[in-house]
Amino acid sequence: MDPLARHSDYGHEEFDESHVHEDPLETLRQWVIDADAAGIYEPNAFVLGTIDPTVTPTARTVLLKQLDSGLVFVTNYLSRKGRAIDANSRVSAVFGWYSIHRQVLIEGNATRVTPAESDEYFASRPRGSQVAAWASDQSTPVESRNRLDAHYGDLLARFGDDSPVERPPHWGGYRIVPDRIEFWKGRSNRMHDRIAFERDGDGWRVTRLQP
Ligand SMILES: Cc1cc2nc3c(=O)[nH]c(=O)nc-3n(C[C@H](O)[C@H](O)[C@H](O)COP(=O)(O)O)c2cc1C
């Protein structure tokens, strides 16, 4: 069947205010765990939206690496997204776990984590990824795949096998502190459930939205 013409039923599982934790980040944590349990590949992947200085919105997938007072992901600070965030901290994040009929939409501010936090996470990465952080000027053009591989090979040889690889100064984490989080649960007949949390002083204002 033409996948564009399909009409899927999104299920009967209810989702209401009693199913969400008073801290929406805890519900997000639970939904990532649920997505993992459902066998979803990379359940911690989300689409990060940024706005660059020409007010062009751009988006790409990144991986959630830590969930605390915000959502932490790691990247190259000089990449397209890094430059956009450093100029405008407003970002969006979209988690889409379609096979379990769930989506989370987030808006907030992203700021760099401390160098110590980036160091700690960098040290936990496989050596190959550490060297890649030095080898790639993310988002800039490269002449060919061969050129990239040769540069990576040179760096692998230069770092050798023993000495620890230091974190490049242009690589590290950002923490997105949300001011809006919306949980979406698909329901039959497109009568979906949507529960939005908006920051209100020290707490959150909770609103149910029409599908
Ligand atoms: C599943 C998946 C996970 C990814 N995770 C990351 C990540 O955590 N950090 C990152 O910098 N890029 C990640 N990428 C690559 C980005 O989507 C993107 O191509 C890259 O960061 C360059 O984006 P930019 O040019 O907008 O800065 C991931 C891509 C996919 C498909």
The ligand as an ORCA input file, in Angstrom:
! r2SCAN-3c Opt
* xyz 0 1
  C      20.545      9.181     15.300
  C      21.474     10.359     15.164
  C      22.126     10.843     16.265
  C      22.981     11.932     16.167
  N      23.569     12.419     17.301
  C      24.342     13.527     17.227
  C      24.859     14.113     18.424
  O      24.579     13.679     19.555
  N      25.665     15.194     18.291
  C      25.970     15.737     17.058
  O      26.713     16.711     17.012
  N      25.459     15.217     15.928
  C      24.652     14.126     15.982
  N      24.105     13.604     14.834
  C      24.408     14.261     13.541
  C      23.523     15.524     13.401
  O      22.204     15.149     13.067
  C      24.069     16.525     12.367
  O      24.196     15.918     11.123
  C      25.410     17.113     12.780
  O      25.485     17.357     14.174
  C      25.681     18.428     12.057
  O      24.636     19.322     12.326
  P      24.774     20.899     12.080
  O      25.521     21.090     10.784
  O      23.364     21.408     12.019
  O      25.528     21.466     13.257
  C      23.222     12.537     14.905
  C      22.534     12.058     13.793
  C      21.663     10.993     13.922
  C      20.906     10.529     12.700
*
